[in-house]
């Protein structure tokens, strides 16, 4: 009986802590914090509210798919790293319950999967995006990792979209410091 009560108490405390952390993080560390960094040119309140809606959907275990017919994606911030979910990728479900915040990339469009086959394809595509990022992180030199992730995004997105993404987003994707990303961005000679 006592262990059952202890378990209920621990569960209630955990749920309160997680909810408080999620609300506090979304309110105090969301897009408003990124705007203060100074390199998030032009993000507006609509994108803030879009990010908060997506974050809520992910925490509510909704499974969504990044629209494969657009050049868009979602950077999903986890506790110690970030993941990029590109076009066709599954987001949410049980995989992203631990996300701290999200950053839409491009003109983000999320759809609901209509069949089990569509869900399975979306899971495979998400895995491919994760593998691509893993290959980049296997480079030993931080400047090379920073250069490679920027090159990947430059091949897929326009300069305006890339300029709106903060240094710390790229840094968390490939395990470098934000100033390493800034150094590569500011460098005229990008051949490291």
QUIKA-V615855 format. One record per run of one state. SS is the DSSP state (H for helix, E for strand, - for the rest). FROM is the first residue (numbers start at 1). LEN is the number of residues. If there is no record, write none. Layout:
ss->SS from->FROM len->LEN
ss->SS from->FROM len->LEN
This chain:
ss->- from->1 len->1
ss->H from->2 len->28
ss->- from->30 len->1
ss->H from->31 len->6
ss->- from->37 len->8
ss->H from->45 len->15
ss->- from->60 len->3
ss->E from->63 len->4
ss->- from->67 len->5
ss->E from->72 len->6
ss->- from->78 len->4
ss->E from->82 len->5
ss->- from->87 len->3
ss->E from->90 len->3
ss->- from->93 len->8
ss->E from->101 len->6
ss->- from->107 len->3
ss->E from->110 len->3
ss->- from->113 len->3
ss->H from->116 len->22
ss->- from->138 len->4
ss->H from->142 len->15
ss->- from->157 len->2
ss->H from->159 len->6
ss->- from->165 len->2
ss->H from->167 len->8
ss->- from->175 len->3
ss->H from->178 len->9
ss->- from->187 len->6
